[in-house]
Amino acid sequence: MRSVQFVLCSLLIAAPAVAGKDQASCLDALRQMFPDSESALSNAAKWLEDNYGASTADDLKGVGNFADHAMSLVAADNKLDTNTKKVLKRLFTGEKDGVQQIQVATTLDALKKDFPEVDSKVLQTVAKFLEDNFGASTPEDLAGVSDWAVNGLSLAEKDKSMGADAKITLKLLFQTRSQAQRRLASSSMQPTTTTTTTTVTTTNTVTNAPVGPSFNAKFKVAVTDTAKFLSDMPAAKKVMADAIAAGNVEITSAEMVVINAIIEAVSGGRRLGEQGRRLAAGQLEVDYTVNFPVEYKGTGVTSANTDWSKMKESINNNKHSIAATVVTDDLTGGFGWSTAPTCSGAACGSTPTTGENTAGGAVAAKQLAASVAAVFLMKLLSGL
């Protein structure tokens, strides 16, 4: 079954604009789409939020990538009544009451076009990975996919939920898109216009590309309103990636930073995914990884070269519409390490020795020199 292709643009345009009110909820969108099925809409909206974190009308834009999986879940859910199942199935098949549907291709559609022989479940996994980690939900979002190759492959290797076929497909996607981009750049430099037909043959043979050192760390930060900060998880991750890059001179681009998780830093704190649960003000804990290129030879990410003040400034003045700000105090400035930065991978040996190890070696050298001097002095006195 082709993935659901639906956009709520027409619905949002038709909906009355009321100043000062929150954006349309998932239930509001369903009411616009299915005005004749009011009795089942509340249950359908709750099911969409519980299973896919869809709490607003905008959240429904990404549901199309998981249509096949969602249809299976609906059929197997014995708690849903017949009317609710009917509404959900109509949603996933794109059927609406009296509303002309505007079809827009999704990332999954683009993947099916690029890899027609790959199983649809594998492509769904790849589409979900691209949307969760890079916000790619349409074919247009894949235009710069080759720029994500280093971070994308590193993330995929650590993702235990991805099977081997999905990882191979992801790597082939990066490779073929990169080749196409290079061909386009090369042809644009030619003085005359020519028409060239190129056939690209892909195989399932995957080689392990060399990667640079990766540094992982966790830190806590106190913010004025965790609910505002986490209400839009993709934006929250971008804010933190920008801040981490701003706070370390070794990180030349926020694209090198991967935000693995953002959780509420409380006892027994739970993972906050795309659900965007409402929380009180307090601390957040950020788990992140920084991937450096193969040729990198610097010190990487350390506690010493991380500048909390610059991170605070970046968060407070972020460009992603996150209103929460950092709460500071005299002792920590609002930040603190949960897990100090550590390097992983074979490339770690290429980075210079850290300040702590250098200091340790200096102390040992001084102790050895003192011992030799003492022995020499004893021999000199015994000869008197």
Summary of the structure (lengths in Angstrom):
residues: 384
radius of gyration: 26.8
end to end distance: 99.5
largest distance: 112.1
contacts: 1057
relative contact order: 0.09
helix: 50%
strand: 11%
